[in-house]
């Protein structure tokens, strides 16, 4: 791994707005690179926006199969979701809603077509890379049939309560011991509630790693001034 080239790549991805993640969240993966690369498994991102973080992972893990999973057409409707739980409190109405899975979530800046994302991969010299697999569709429809046996790194960036749980339901058991699971949206109520409910139901401790210093913190506590009190990009290592 050429750290200078990787650093230049991260700068280009972030400065040209191909990812919403800040540079430190790329560095989280770099700090854990050796341990992740020492285990078997593919690299998969669910929810890719413009594809920048998947591009980074593709250049970093050069001998791994890469999976780039997204609807590429925005959020699924709540009617199509596996879980119907509402988690976000609307301050104006006092009602619980699901911001990312209703008729009010049609934010075109989040709906990035597959052809655009493939163009980003081509721009970063990955257009002909046979390792890369694009999976189009909502995760509750695509992931049950995806041809993955082992996962070394899973990045979950699907925003809503139900898709967060759907990703974990379908893929966690495929993550190898020592594998990394990144919760990009843990700063959002929908994602945080999905992660916590899933952890409780699977008898996992309500603990994650701080993405900035790798220390462990409890999801029973609020540690920063964010919507949930948690860091975006927090992660766990499968035991």
C-alpha positions, 0 to 999 in steps of 0.5 A, a space after each residue: 500500500 502506497 500511503 502517499 497515493 492513498 492520501 492523494 486519493 482521499 484528498 481528491 475524493 473529499 475535495 471534489 465531493 464524491 463522498 460526504 465522509 470527512 478525511 478522518 473517517 477514511 483514516 479510521 479504515 487506514 488505521 485498521 487496514 492491517 487487521 482487516 487485510 489479514 482476514 478473508 472476505 470481500 469488501 462491501 458498502 451498502 448505500 454509496 451516494 456518489 461512490 467515493 468511499 467505495 472507490 477508496 476501498 477499491 484502491 486500498 484493498 487491491 486483491 479483494 472483491 468489492 460490492 457497491 450496493 445501492 438503489 441508485 434511485 433514492 429511498 424505498 417507501 415505508 410500505 416496502 420496508 421490512 420494519 415499520 418502526 417510526 423513530 424520528 420525533 417531528 418537532 412541529 407536529 409532535 409525531 413520530 415519523 421515518 424521514 428517509 422512507 416516506 413521501 417527503 424524502 424525495 431529495 434528488 441530491 441523494 438519488 444518484 444514478 448508477 451510470 453516474 457512479 460507474 462514471 466516478 469509478 472510471 474517473 478513478 481508473 477503476 472502470 475496467 476492474 473486474 473485482 467490482 460488482 454493482 448491485 442495484 436495488 433496495 437492500 431487502 430485495 438484493 442482499 438475500 440473494 447476493 453471492 457473498 460467502 465471507 466479508 472482511 469489511 461492511 460499511 452501512 450507509 443506508 440512513 433509515 431504520 429498516 434498511 439499516 436493520 435489513 443490511 445487518 440481518 442479511 450480512 452480519 453473519 457473513 462477516 468474518 471474526 475480526 471483520 469491521 462493520 462501520 455504521 456511517 449514519 449512527 449520528 441519525 436517529 433512524 440508523 442509531 435506533 436500528 443498530 441498537 434494536 438489532 444489537 439488543 435482539 442479537 445479544 450484543 453489547 451496546 458498544 461501538 468504537 469511536 472512529 477518531 481514536 478507536 476507543 470504545 464507548 457505550 450507546 447508553 451514553 451521549 458523548 457528542 453534540 449530534 442528533 443522537 449523541 453518537 459519532 458518524 462512522 462509529 464501528 464494531 469489530 466482530 468477535 
